[in-house]
Amino acid sequence: MQTLTVEITNNNALKVLQSLQEKHFIRIRAAHNLNSLVFPGEPLTIEEFRNFILSRGEGSGMSLKEAKTKWAKTKKQLLKPAK
């Protein structure tokens, strides 16, 4: 988890972020205390933030189809009666 403080200066940008929140990709906090233990880690510099964003696209992942197939297989195994 990464915590970002962002100033939004455009209603269209706010709508995009609210859409991401509805999909449970992000959580928007109206007010925050950066000294709270809820926000771990140290603040990122602009360069660190840029590198963080770029690195997210390089990680391994799986498609939705692959995830559904894997879950179906796991679910089937979990629902098998114990012998």
Secondary structure, 3 states (H helix, E strand, C coil): CCCCCCCCCCHHHHHHHHHHHHCCCCCCCCCCCCCCCCCCCCCCCHHHHHHHHHHHCCCCCCCHHHHHHHHHHHHHHHHCCCC
